[in-house]
Amino acid sequence: MGIFQRSLLLAMLASAALGASAQNANQPPPPPDGKRGPPQEAIDACKGKAEGAKVTFKGRRGEDIKGVCKKMREGVVAVPEGGMPPPPEPRK
């Protein structure tokens, strides 16, 4: 393998590694407790409330989130206004 081909191969590998790294940087962090599904704060915010009730609850990072109560498998749960964020992609 000549020096040009070797340099080209190394450049392509470096580019692929940087691309994968940048893609992972845009992923939301996993929940601190490792659980999937709505945080307990979203469940607690709608306790005793009807579907469609507007609530504010603390997000996983401690931020205030405005939401609406929706019926889900877990019961009536607060969902952020504008819908639920997409689930994170599995890590590779």
C-alpha positions in Angstrom: 0.0 0.0 0.0 1.4 3.3 -1.0 1.8 6.4 1.2 -1.1 8.2 -0.6 -3.5 5.2 -0.1 -2.4 4.8 3.6 -2.9 8.6 4.2 -6.3 8.4 2.5 -7.4 5.4 4.6 -6.3 7.1 7.9 -8.2 10.3 6.9 -11.3 8.3 6.2 -11.1 6.4 9.5 -10.5 9.6 11.5 -13.5 11.2 9.8 -15.7 8.3 10.6 -14.6 8.4 14.3 -15.3 12.1 14.5 -18.7 11.7 13.0 -19.6 8.9 15.4 -18.4 11.0 18.3 -20.4 14.0 17.3 -23.5 11.9 16.9 -23.2 10.6 20.4 -22.7 14.1 21.8 -26.2 15.0 20.6 -27.8 12.2 22.4 -29.6 13.0 25.7 -28.0 11.6 28.8 -29.6 8.4 30.1 -31.9 8.9 33.2 -29.8 9.1 36.4 -31.6 6.1 37.9 -31.2 4.0 34.7 -35.0 3.5 34.4 -36.9 4.0 31.2 -40.4 5.5 31.0 -41.8 8.6 32.7 -40.0 10.1 35.7 -41.7 9.7 39.0 -42.2 13.5 39.0 -44.4 13.2 35.9 -46.5 10.5 37.5 -46.8 12.4 40.8 -47.8 15.7 38.9 -51.0 14.0 37.6 -51.9 12.0 40.7 -55.6 12.5 41.3 -56.0 14.7 38.2 -58.0 13.9 35.0 -56.6 13.4 31.6 -56.1 16.8 29.9 -55.2 18.6 33.1 -52.3 21.1 32.7 -49.5 20.7 35.2 -45.9 21.8 35.8 -43.3 19.2 37.0 -39.6 18.9 37.5 -37.7 17.2 34.6 -34.8 14.7 35.1 -32.3 17.6 35.1 -34.3 19.6 37.6 -35.9 22.0 35.1 -39.5 23.1 35.3 -41.6 21.5 32.5 -45.1 22.5 31.5 -47.2 19.5 30.6 -50.6 17.9 30.2 -51.9 14.8 31.9 -52.4 11.8 29.5 -53.5 8.3 30.1 -50.7 5.8 29.5 -49.7 2.3 30.7 -48.4 3.7 33.9 -51.7 5.5 34.6 -52.3 9.3 34.1 -48.9 10.8 33.5 -47.7 14.3 32.7 -46.3 14.6 29.1 -44.4 17.7 28.1 -46.4 20.2 26.0 -45.7 19.6 22.4 -45.5 15.8 23.0 -43.0 13.4 24.4 -39.4 13.6 23.2 -38.3 10.7 21.0 -36.7 7.8 22.9 -32.9 7.8 22.9 -31.3 5.5 20.4 -29.5 2.5 21.8 -25.8 3.1 22.4 -23.5 1.2 20.2 
